Amino acid sequence: MQCPNCNVPLRKKVVHGIEINECKKCKGIWFDKDELRKIKDIRDSDLNWLDFDILKHRDKFKVNVPKKICPKCNIKMEVLNYDDSRVEIDFCTKCNGIWLDKK
């Protein structure tokens, strides 16, 4: 898999027993479906209230022009902003993977 920012190979990294992919150059992280939730649950079970189906609440998301290519599916990912948040999530609608920039 290639970094959607730098176009360099992603390296595997294990976080709390879950294998994710990280760019050694920009430090962005790729999470396959449910990996981010699993890491969150292992790290702090009190954060279970954060669990939600990203597609269930599409009305809460602002979808911006796709900028990045999914490292797994090689298609354009949607850029999502939840409500008035400044946090951008690059989300692949095909594999349900998530890319997070280090920012």
C-alpha positions in Angstrom: 0.0 0.0 0.0 1.1 3.5 -0.8 0.7 6.7 1.3 -2.1 8.8 -0.2 -0.1 11.9 0.7 3.5 11.0 -0.1 3.1 8.0 -2.5 5.7 6.0 -0.5 5.1 2.5 0.8 3.3 2.3 4.1 5.0 0.4 6.9 3.2 -2.0 9.2 3.0 -1.0 12.8 1.3 -2.9 15.8 -0.7 -0.8 18.2 -2.2 -2.6 21.2 -2.0 -5.8 19.2 -3.7 -4.4 16.1 -1.7 -4.1 12.9 -2.1 -0.7 11.2 -0.2 1.0 8.4 1.8 4.2 8.8 3.7 6.5 6.5 7.3 7.0 7.8 7.5 10.3 6.0 4.3 12.2 6.9 3.2 10.0 9.9 -0.3 9.5 8.5 -2.1 6.3 9.5 -4.3 3.9 7.6 -6.9 1.9 9.5 -8.7 -1.0 7.9 -12.4 -1.4 8.7 -12.9 -1.4 12.5 -9.2 -1.1 13.4 -9.6 2.4 14.8 -12.6 1.3 16.9 -10.7 -1.7 18.2 -7.7 0.3 19.3 -9.9 2.9 21.0 -11.7 0.1 22.9 -8.5 -1.5 24.0 -7.0 1.9 25.0 -10.0 3.2 26.9 -13.3 1.3 27.3 -14.9 4.5 28.7 -14.8 5.8 25.1 -17.4 3.3 23.9 -19.9 6.1 23.5 -17.8 7.2 20.5 -18.9 4.1 18.6 -21.2 5.0 15.7 -21.8 3.8 12.2 -20.2 6.4 10.0 -22.7 5.9 7.2 -25.7 5.9 9.5 -25.3 9.6 10.3 -24.5 10.9 6.8 -26.7 13.9 7.4 -24.2 15.1 10.0 -21.3 15.0 7.6 -20.1 17.5 5.2 -18.6 15.7 2.2 -15.8 17.6 0.5 -14.1 17.1 -2.8 -12.0 13.9 -2.7 -8.3 14.6 -2.6 -6.7 11.3 -1.8 -6.7 7.8 -3.2 -7.5 4.8 -0.9 -4.2 2.9 -0.4 -6.2 -0.4 -0.3 -8.8 0.0 -3.1 -7.1 2.7 -5.3 -10.3 4.8 -5.6 -10.9 8.4 -4.4 -11.9 8.6 -0.7 -14.5 11.0 0.6 -13.3 13.8 2.9 -15.7 14.0 5.8 -16.2 16.7 8.4 -18.6 15.9 11.2 -21.0 18.9 12.0 -18.8 21.9 12.8 -15.7 20.0 13.6 -12.4 21.0 11.9 -11.4 17.4 11.9 -11.2 15.8 8.4 -11.5 12.1 7.9 -10.6 10.5 4.6 -13.0 7.6 4.3 -13.2 4.9 1.6 -16.8 4.0 0.8 -15.7 0.7 -0.7 -13.6 -0.9 2.0 -14.6 1.4 4.9 -11.0 2.2 5.7 -10.0 5.5 7.3 -6.9 7.6 6.7 -5.9 10.1 9.4 -3.2 12.8 8.8 -0.9 13.5 11.7 -1.9 17.2 12.0 
